[in-house]
Amino acid sequence: MSLLPILTIPDTRLKTKCKPLANVDGRVVGLMDDMLETMYKAPGIGLAAPQIGLLERLIVVDVTDQRTEKPDPIAMVNPELIWTSDELAVTQEGCLSIPEIYADVTRPKMVRVRYVDRAGEVREMDADGLLATCIQHEIDHLNGVLFIDHLSSLKRNMILRKYNKARK
């Protein structure tokens, strides 16, 4: 396993829609492991392939508290939301590709996601709370959408100015 570099804005790959993977082979399983290692080291609770420069539909998530809970990683190939609740939740989100920037984002509170697992099996999972938020955030990455894109243009521009100032 190896750590992978995480892209940050304004890298254009973060705004590009990703292509589906044809199958889960040894390369993809190895990539899942490398992405999980990178995510844990960052530290983060989710990572999408475009964040490491690969325009493929692959995400990894683990919302357990690493300090007190056993890891429970989930890797998803070609994830798609097949149901979202009408009930919404506001959660403070951040992103490894926009370091040290956080904002409240409104998303469906519960989701059902269909994906291919590391064994190549099609699965469905229901998620709510932080896991639902994380899955939606990472699937957004696969579609070239960042969490700041869910904000008003005024708020997004304020965040981008703050981020760009901090980078200098």
Buried (B, 14 or more C-beta within 10 A) or exposed (E): EEEBEBBBBEBEBBBBEBEEBEEBEEEBBEBBBBBBBBBBEBEBBBBBBBBBEBEBBBBBBBBBEEEEEEEEBBBBBBBEBEEBBEEEBEBEBBBBBBBEBEBEBEBBBBBBBBBBBBEEEEEEBEBBEBBBBBBBBBBBBBBBBBBBEBBEEEEBEEBBEEBEEEEE
